[in-house]
Amino acid sequence: MPFFDSAGIKIHFQDAGSGEAVMLVHGFTSTAEHNWGGTGWIAELSKKYRVIAIDVRGHGLSDKPHTAAAYGYASMGADVTRLMDHLGIERAMLVGYSMGSSIAIELMLSHPERFRAIVLGGIAYDDGLEDKADRDAIAEAYRADDPSTIKSPVAKAYRRFAESMPNDLKALAALIDADRAPFDPARLSAVRMPVLIVVGTNDNAIGDPKPLAKMIPRARLVMLEGRDHMTAPSDERFKQAVLDFMRAAPL
């Protein structure tokens, strides 16, 4: 299994196919295999591209620090660019989903020269976790020794989903605790690369994706009819929209 050292954090990744590189960044509490492998993305994209799917720090087979200082979109984004450096990839296309899309936005703003085109899946300007009280309740739920003591229905749901896979709950709590701030609309309005935003019409986990699409000048929004936050990644229409977008993106 391929791993690399990202400034002291061991990061696991999958590497398949050949050609132009496509970096895949999964969502919160997921893994590269769950988000991209089991849903057919790696198999489909690797027919035409070199596909690198990272296990974001705190997830999968990567290291799982228990301190909030180890997380934040800048730190998680740096793992992606360091992996590109490790593999000798100067420029790539980037696909994120949910939290992975927030990491992709961070990279779009901080390292635009490293990416030719970016896909943001399952994302809105309001990602559903803007309220600090909600985030604190979720982090507390992850740290609870007895799940029956969790009062918040939202936090209970997050705890149940996190436990449906082999997650380290204390690492997830630290990630939730990490500093975060909304992306600056002025910086989003300065983006010049092609951006595709894909969201299910029944996605109630996030806000309305239209304001984000309007903030980014060259963004195109695709809505997947009948799909929600959990079912959108496996939709073949999502894959086809991404393949068409990548094919048309200028070099």
C-alpha positions, -999 to 999 in steps of 0.1 A, spaced: 0 0 0 15 34 -9 21 59 18 41 91 20 53 115 48 35 148 47 55 170 72 54 142 98 19 129 90 17 95 73 -7 97 44 -22 68 25 -32 71 -12 -43 50 -42 -27 54 -76 -42 39 -107 -42 44 -145 -19 67 -166 -20 100 -183 -29 134 -170 -33 134 -132 -66 137 -114 -65 141 -76 -95 129 -57 -103 142 -22 -131 125 -2 -157 137 23 -158 139 61 -158 104 79 -153 87 45 -122 72 28 -107 72 -6 -120 36 -11 -155 43 2 -160 77 -16 -142 69 -49 -134 32 -51 -166 15 -42 -186 40 -62 -167 33 -94 -149 66 -98 -113 52 -97 -122 24 -122 -139 48 -146 -115 78 -145 -84 55 -147 -94 44 -182 -82 79 -194 -63 95 -165 -38 88 -138 -61 88 -107 -47 95 -72 -71 92 -44 -59 104 -10 -70 93 25 -74 127 41 -55 130 74 -78 117 102 -94 92 79 -88 57 64 -53 44 66 -37 78 71 -25 91 105 -52 104 128 -39 131 151 -61 140 181 -52 177 182 -72 204 164 -40 222 153 -32 192 130 -63 199 109 -79 228 90 -84 231 53 -49 246 48 -32 216 65 -53 191 47 -48 209 14 -11 209 19 -12 170 20 -26 171 -15 1 194 -30 29 175 -10 16 143 -25 17 158 -60 53 168 -53 61 134 -39 48 118 -72 64 144 -95 31 159 -106 34 196 -114 -2 202 -124 -34 182 -121 -72 183 -122 -89 181 -88 -121 165 -77 -135 169 -42 -167 158 -25 -183 175 6 -154 182 29 -131 173 1 -147 202 -19 -138 226 9 -103 214 7 -104 218 -31 -116 254 -27 -87 261 -3 -63 248 -29 -81 267 -57 -74 299 -38 -40 292 -24 -24 272 -53 -42 280 -85 -11 273 -106 -12 236 -96 -47 228 -110 -61 230 -145 -97 224 -136 -116 217 -104 -148 198 -96 -167 206 -64 -193 179 -54 -218 181 -26 -209 217 -16 -225 251 -10 -212 283 4 -231 273 36 -219 237 41 -243 229 69 -217 233 97 -214 271 99 -230 272 133 -203 268 160 -228 254 185 -236 226 161 -199 219 156 -193 218 193 -222 195 199 -209 171 172 -174 171 186 -188 164 221 -208 136 206 -177 120 191 -159 122 225 -189 108 245 -181 74 261 -218 66 262 -237 75 230 -270 75 250 -259 107 267 -259 127 234 -288 152 234 -285 168 200 -304 149 172 -279 163 147 -249 152 167 -265 117 173 -268 113 135 -232 123 130 -220 99 156 -241 70 141 -227 77 106 -191 79 119 -195 46 137 -208 29 105 -172 28 93 -139 22 112 -133 59 122 -113 73 150 -139 94 168 -114 115 188 -96 124 155 -129 134 140 -137 155 170 -103 173 167 -110 180 130 -144 195 139 -127 216 165 -101 231 140 -104 267 132 -126 274 101 -140 305 85 -161 311 54 -142 315 21 -138 351 11 -163 360 -17 -139 385 -31 -112 358 -36 -138 334 -51 -148 361 -76 -111 363 -87 -109 326 -97 -103 322 -134 -99 284 -138 -129 262 -150 -150 250 -121 -178 224 -121 -202 222 -91 -223 190 -88 -250 187 -61 -281 164 -57 -315 181 -58 -324 164 -25 -292 173 -7 -304 186 26 -270 183 43 -258 216 28 -273 249 18 -283 262 -17 -253 257 -41 -264 285 -64 -248 314 -45 -214 296 -46 -218 290 -83 -225 327 -88 -195 338 -68 -171 318 -90 -170 335 -125 -164 304 -146 -184 279 -125 -210 256 -140 -236 241 -117 -251 206 -124 -280 194 -102 -286 157 -100 -323 151 -99 -334 129 -71 -300 125 -54 -290 135 -19 -257 139 -2 -251 102 3 -264 89 -31 -249 116 -54 -213 101 -56 -225 68 -71 -246 85 -98 -234 78 -133 -246 112 -144 -221 127 -120 -192 108 -135 -203 116 -170 -206 153 -162 -171 153 -148 -157 134 -178 -173 159 -202 -160 188 -181 -125 175 -180 -124 168 -217 -136 204 -225 -114 222 -200 -87 242 -217 -51 231 -212 
